[in-house]
Structure formats: C-alpha cells, structure tokens
Amino acid sequence: MANEQQTEFWSGSGGEYWVVNQQQMDTMLKPLGDAALAHIDLASVQHLLDIGCGTGSTTLDIAARLSDGARVTGADLSVPMTDYARSRVTETGVKNAEFITCDLQLDPFEPAIFDAAFSRFGVMFFDAPVAGFKNIRAALKPGAPLAFVCWQTPSENLWHSLAVATAKKFIEMPSAPEPRAPGPFAFAETEYVTSILEDAGFSDIVMTPHEQTVELFSGQDVRSAAENFARINPIISAFVTEAGEDKAEPLIAALAETLAPHHKDGALHFPSATWLVSAKA
Ligand SMILES: C[S@@+](CC[C@H](N)C(=O)[O-])C[C@H]1O[C@@H](n2cnc3c(N)ncnc32)[C@H](O)[C@@H]1O
C-alpha cells in the first residue's frame, strides 16, 4: 500500500501528538508558514488547497484572510487530525473552510478546481513525490500559484538534532534515514525538490532559504519543556513510554541540561533553516 508507514504514523501516535500539542506546534511553525504564504496573493484567490493541513490552523487562518466569497479546503491523510480540524470549524462557525481526509498522492480532486495551493510542512511525506505533485497540479488551474515551506537539513535545525544527539547517549537510535526518504527532512536538497516539481509539470520554481528563530513550549520551565521535547521524536517518545518515568529519568535530565542554554523568557528558542518554495501549475 502507498504511504503505509506515513498513514500509520499520522493516523496513530504522530497524529494524536499533534492534536494534543496543536498550540505548541503552531507557536513554533506559524512564522514559517506565514513566510511561505506571503508568496500567494490571497486577495485574488477564490479556492485554495491547504496540502497536509493537519489540525487545520493554517486553513482556518487562511479562511479568515480570504476575500468575501472565497474559500479554502484543507486536505490531510490523518484521521485524528482532520477530525479535530472539523471540530474547530463547528466550534468557530467558520463558513468558508472545509476539511477532507485523503491521501493527496493518490486521491484525485475534480480537475482544475483550485486557483492556489499552500502547505506548511505537509508535502515531504509522499513515497512517490512526483505522483503526489502531479495529482496536486491536476487539481490546480493552469498558472495557479503553489507555495510551501519545508525544512533544510537536520544539522541546520538544532531543535531536531540536539534531541537526537542527547538521546544517543542513552538509547539506540536508528541510523539517520536516507536523505530523501519520506519524512520531515526529505526536501532538504534544492536539486531534488526542483526536479520533483519540474517532473510534475510545475514551472517558475523558486526556492528561497529562510532562517528564523523559532519558539517552542512557551510558558514551560526547562524541565517540562524537556519532557515534552522528548515526545517530538517518535523513537525517543516510544522509549519514554515503554521504559517508564524512572528508567527514562537520566535521559530527560540530560535533555533538560542540553536545553537549558536555549531556554529564556519561559520558552525554548532555536535557530531554524527552511526553504520557502514557490511555483506555478
Ligand atoms: C508536519 S505535519 C504538518 C501539519 C500542518 N500543515 C501544520 O503545519 O500544522 C505533516 C502533515 O502532512 C500530512 N500528510 C502526510 N502525508 C500525506 C499525504 N500523502 N496526503 C495528505 N496529507 C499527508 C500528515 O498527516 C500531517 O498532518
């Protein structure tokens, strides 16, 4: 089955983590998503596709910024994340946002129904990325803008690499995945991303490097931030759950020590490096 591992993760522990920690993830990711969204002229959009919209924060934010009569569709693989996104629509009464649970690599939309597509870190998980982007392009009107943000390499993103380096002292971490394997860092290489978009038929492809300090676990002391930080990485999180509090304590304590220099004003602060990608269908 296509995207089997990703489906299992995002409809399982990964999706549940994002639902519970939606506000924390938004604090970290909002400025980066906004930087990519600035590449789309929202005033001229009638129907936007939010790719891998997760719990729907970007979709709802876009809905509020569109012109009268315009709307946004958030599409995502994850059952718990889209269920949660739909509950936010019911709660807020937003009229111009809807959520679809689907695999954007496989499930076709009606041809040319969107006039823009956006994603905040939702495009790096396809096991056949060219097929995924061909499917997205088929749903876009010719010439429609696509804009997304994706991570540069793990070593340029300390929020990831610090936890892994610390955990390695206590538990066996799997060797780093192949650089292009589906996952958060699959789109770190510009040539690879450009070739995927070209092969899928996109034009005017521009990748702009973007560096910005991000904030995590605001309002938490360094110890709580370390406990939560351990949960971001699925391997470390599984260890903490299975080992129990006592056995996981040395790892959490070491993590708190490693994180302390990055903790100020009640939050963790890390430099981040991303690509802002724009193209035309
Ligand atoms: C890192 S999360 C980002 C979520 C959201 N865009 C945000 O910024 O809060 C990646 C999202 O991509 C979704 N995703 C992964 N593969 C997908 C696919 N083949 N089709 C649709 N969504 C997918 C996941 O379910 C997950 O919600």
The ligand as a Gaussian input file, in Angstrom:
#p B3LYP/6-31G(d) Opt

LIG

0 1
 C        4.367000      18.054000       9.861000
 S        2.635000      17.848000       9.725000
 C        2.118000      19.478000       9.298000
 C        0.663000      19.728000       9.581000
 C        0.156000      21.146000       9.278000
 N        0.420000      21.536000       7.907000
 C        0.740000      22.154000      10.237000
 O        1.666000      22.880000       9.850000
 O        0.283000      22.221000      11.378000
 C        2.540000      16.980000       8.176000
 C        1.127000      16.676000       7.721000
 O        1.145000      16.085000       6.410000
 C        0.129000      15.099000       6.361000
 N        0.405000      14.142000       5.258000
 C        1.462000      13.285000       5.149000
 N        1.344000      12.557000       4.031000
 C        0.200000      12.955000       3.404000
 C       -0.469000      12.544000       2.205000
 N        0.025000      11.585000       1.416000
 N       -1.645000      13.145000       1.888000
 C       -2.180000      14.109000       2.699000
 N       -1.584000      14.531000       3.842000
 C       -0.409000      13.970000       4.192000
 C        0.184000      14.459000       7.733000
 O       -0.967000      13.713000       8.048000
 C        0.404000      15.682000       8.634000
 O       -0.797000      16.231000       9.074000

